[in-house]
């Protein structure tokens, strides 16, 4: 049986290779946190978005399987200028794992509120400045100021240290990074107009579902989410406006391409890669599903990556490429995935 969340939350999980030596005695790490299977092995998209990746590792750190909560991926749509920034629905986390997420009021000090909640065994989800996250050394650490979400489950104000889930692992920070996260550096003084960040906290209110109950509840969620699927093929909607997007990409170059690819190719590809993993998980639990559906979902992930590389070359060469053959593959694979899945289970 999985350990209670309230017990595991008081445990410090540290990514391989990290050794926080100065933790208070009561918070010393008894074990190493190893990334969930969704973040290991061969994957087309190594990272998805900060919120989904965080929750995968957070649930895994609680001793739970996040794959059961991936049914929502069938609802992804094209939003006119981006694909849905897919996130675990909070009601699904409540139903499957007994975990409720509430907004945390920050009425004085963010640091004090985080400390109060982690002392109760809760995990605090807070939007922070990636400039101060040492696990992002390869990207934004001490270079850029992206907004990203971390899950803090242990904090030591006296030591100016904290442990946090972020992206595909568990990490720690201290010193000036700690002060930067909590806006305690001199540069933040005399700035009363700086808004508090949006903060949530996750708490355990009932035991997580197990075994057949978990599988049945997950399968029911899949049916419910399929009822909410887009009325038309979202890839076709993207294709209809892509010529305008292509002109903008050529005009604005590489700097614009990076956020564009994150919000379109990556969100589309990563979403359907997780849908493929979810369908494989359901099949392994005995749910009757044609394996070809998962294969089609994975082909969306692969073709989205192909399209990303093609656009890089097009922008580098200043050449307009409408990627018609990529769109042909993506449109067809979407029908073979979502439309076929709906016909099979509804």
N, C-alpha and C positions, 0 to 999 in steps of 0.2 A: 504494500500500500504506500502511496506517496506520502511524504511527511506533511504535516499541516503547514499552510502558508505562513501563519504567524510565527512558527518555529524557524522556518527556513529564512524568513526575512531578517532575522537577527543574525544571520550568518554572513560573513564577508566572503564573497567569491572574487578571486583575483585571476586575471588572464594569465596564461602561461608566460613565465619569464618575468612577471612583476612580483616584487617582494617588499611590501610596505612594512618597514621595520619599526616604525614609530607609532603604530596604532596603540590605543589604550589596551590594557591587558584583557578587559572583558570583550574586546572586539577583534582579537587576533584571528586570522583566517584559519579554520580547521581543514579546508579543502580548496582545491583549485577549480575554478569554473571553466568548463570546456564548452565550446560553442555547440549549439544544437545541430543536428544532422542537416537541417535546412541551410545552415551556413557552412557546411563542409562538403567535401567531394567536388565533383565536376558540376559547375553551374555556369550558365551563360551570363547571368547578372549576379555578380558577387554581392552587391548591395542593392537595396530597393529604395526605401526612404527611411528617414531616421525613426519615424514613429512605429512602422511595422517591424523593422529590424530590432528595435528596442523591446517591443512586446514579445517577440519570439524568444529572445534571451531571458527576459524577465519571467515569462511563464516557465521556461525550461529551468531557470534557477529555482523556481518554486517546486520543481519535481513534476511538472505537468507537460503534456504534449501539445504544443501550439498548433500542430497540423489540424487538429479537430475543429479549429475556429476559422479555417480559411474558406469556408463556403461563400463568404461575401464577395469573393473575387469575381463571381459571375455577373456582378452588377456594374462593373466598370463601364463608363460611357465616355464619349468624346464631348468635352465641355465647350467647344467652339474655338478655343485657343490652346487647349491642353487636354490630356486624359485625366480622369478622376484620380486625385491623389489618394490612393486607396489606403484605408485604415481599418483596423479591427473595430467593428461596431461594439460600443460599450455594453449594449444589452446582450450581445452574444457572449461576452466575457462573463457577465453575471450569470447567464443561464448555464453555461458549460462548466465554469470553474468556481462559481460562487464568489467572484471578485467584482466588487463595485468600484467605480471610479467617480469621484466627486471633485468639484472645483474647490480649491483651497483658497480661502480669503487671505490676502496678504495685507493686513491692516497696520503693520508697523515694520518689522524686519523680516525679510525673506529667510535669512539664516535662522532666526528664532522659530519661525513656523516650520521650516524643514526639520529642525532639531526636535520640535515637539511631536511631529508626526512619526518620524523614524523611531523615537523612543516608544511609541505605541505599536511598533512592529509594522508600520505602513511604509509603502514606497512612494516617494514624491516625484512626480513627473513635471519637470520645469523646463521652459524654453530659456536657453542660455546662449551666450555668445561663444561660437566655436573657436574664437581666437584664443580662449583659455583652456581648451581641452587637449591635453598632451597626447591623447591617443590619435589625434588627427595630424600628427607631424608631417605626414606625406601630402597633406592638402592645405588645411586652413590654419593650423596652430602657429600663432604669432605672425601670421601673414594677412589673413582676411577676417572679416567679422560676419560669418553666416549665422543665421538663427537656426538652432537645432534643439531637439528635445533629449534630455537625459533622465534616467530614473535613479534617484538617490535613495539608497537604503541604509546607509550608515554615515554618520557625521561626527566629527570630534572638533567642536569649536576651539577648545583649548590648544589642540595640536594643529589647528587650521588644516585639517585633512578631511576628505570624504571619499566614499566609494560609490561608483555609479555604473549603471548599464548604459551603453551607447553603441549604436550601430550593431556590429556582430559580436560584441564581447562585453566583458566587465573590466573596469579600470579604476584607477584612483588618481587623485590629484592633491596638491598641497601648496602651501606658501603663497606666492604671488598669484598663482592660478586660482587658488581658493578665494583670495580677496577679489580677484577679477570677476569670478562667477557671482559673488554676492555684492558686487559694486562697492567694495570697501576701499578701493584704491584712491589716492588723493585726487586723481583726475575726475572722479565721480562726485566730489564734494561740491556743495553749492549748486546742485542741479535739481531743484524741487520739481521741475517740469518733466523729469524722466519718469515714464510710466512704469508701474510694477509689471513684471512679466505675467503671462497666463500660466497658472499652476494648477495641477490636479494631484490627487493622491489616490492610490489603490489600496483597498482594504478587503480583508477576507470576512464575508458575512455568513457563509455556509460552506460545507465541504464540497469539493469539486466532484463532478460526476466521474464515474469509473466504468471501465469495461463496456458491456453491452449498452448500458444507459448512456454513456458518452457517445457511442457510435450512433445510436438511435436519435439522440438529440441533435447531433451534427447533421445527420441525413435529413431530418426535418427542417433544420435551418437551410440546407441546400434548396429544398423545395420552396421554402418561403422566399429566399433570395432570387430564385429563378423567376418567381412571379413578378419580381421587381426589375428584371433585366431590361436593357434598352429595347425600345420598340423597333428600332432599325439598327442595321449593322454600323457600329461606331467607326469602324475603319473606313467604310464608304463615306461617312460624314467628314472624316479627316481628309480623305482623298479629294473631296470636292473643293476644299479650300487650300490644299497644299501648294498649288501654283503661286498663290499670294505669299505663302510662307517661304517658298523657295526664293522668291525675289527679295524678301526681307533678309533672309540668311546671306544671300550674296552681297547685299548692300551693307550689312552690319558686320559680317565676318566672324572670325573665330570666337571673339568675346561673347557674341550673342548666341553662337551655336551651343555653348556649354549649358546654359540654362534651358535652351530650347530642347536639347536632347534629353536632359534630365526629366522634363515635364511631359515629353511625348514618347520618345522611343523607350526610355528606361521604365517609365511608369506602365506603359503598355506591356513591354516584354517581361518585366519582373512580375507584374500581376498575373500574367498567364503562366509563367513558370511556376508560381506558387499554386495556381489552380491545377496544373499538371501534377504537382507533388501531392496536393490534397486528394485528387481523384485516385492516385496510386495508393494513398493511405486508406481511403474508403474500401478499395478493392481488396487490400490486404486484410481488412477487418471482416471480409465476407460479403460486402455489398456488391450486388450484381451490376457491374458497369462494363460496357464494351471497352477494352483497352485502347482502341483506336482514338477515343475521345481525349484521353490524356496525351497521346502522341500528337494530336492536332494542337492541343494547348501549348505543348512544348515547342512546336514548330513556329508558333507566334513569337515566342521568346527568341528563338534563333533568328528568325527573319527580321525582327526589330533590330537586332544587333548588326545584321548584314546591312540594313538600311542606314544605321548610324555610321558605319565605316564608309559607305558610299557617299554620304553627305559630307563627311570630312574631306574626301578626295575632291568632291565637286567644289567645295568652298575654297580649298587650297588652289585649285586650278582656275577658279573663277568661271566654272562651267555650270550651266543650268541643267539639273538632272531631276526629272519628275518621278523617278523610281517606279515606273509603271509595273514592272515585273515584281517588285517587292510588294506593291499594293495588291497585285493579283493573288500572291501567296497569302498575304495577311487576311484579305477579305474572305477567301475560300476557307482558310483555317478557322476563322472565327465562326462561320456557319457550321463547320464540322465539329466545333467545340460546343458553343453555347446553344445553338439551335438544336443540334442533335441531342445534347444532354437534356434539354427541356422536353423534347419529344419522348425521351426514354424514361424519365422519372415522373413527369407530371401527368 
